[in-house]
Amino acid sequence: MYLSAEVITLILTAAGLVVTLGGGILASSAWILKRMDEQFARVDDKFAKVDDRFARIDDRFVKVDDQFKEVAAQLSGLHKELSEVKVAVARLEGPQPRLIYPK
């Protein structure tokens, strides 16, 4: 089979076009993947910073919860003392005077 110069040129041109486009697609894909990796690395760093902030805030919440427990214990003690004071005052005052005395 005999191929003319035009057909050989056409085949070589098509092959060159396929190689060029394929190389361009591969190069652009590699560039996009590299950029995506860089972006993901930056986002991961930001998330790490946010996680650190959340850990610090969680520590602060634990401290505040401990303070609330202490305050609740103090209030419970004050409630008991207040009840004792009420009983003592009631004993000092004596029974309530009645409006109608029994006959």
Secondary structure as UniProt FT lines:
FT   HELIX           5..93
//
